[in-house]
């Protein structure tokens, strides 16, 4: 089972969160992108742009934060955080 936790933060308060479960046979990368897409759809957000800092954080910690510079439109929160919480 693969699980990704998405959290929307503003002023050190979690506004929304969602856990996406994926038990498909897809690759880890596809599972991450699919889960992020589901989280953004549920939070009514555009998909963020993966910057080099996001990629390196995610490779190191299985966790990253998307701030304003990852979004084209203005966001009303501080950042969107995603974190892998379970992998087979």
Secondary structure, 3 states (H helix, E strand, C coil): CEEEEEEEEECCEEEEEEEEEECCCCCHHHHHHHHHHHHHHHCCCCCCCCCHHHHHHHHHHCEEEECHHHCCCCCCCCEEEEEEEECC
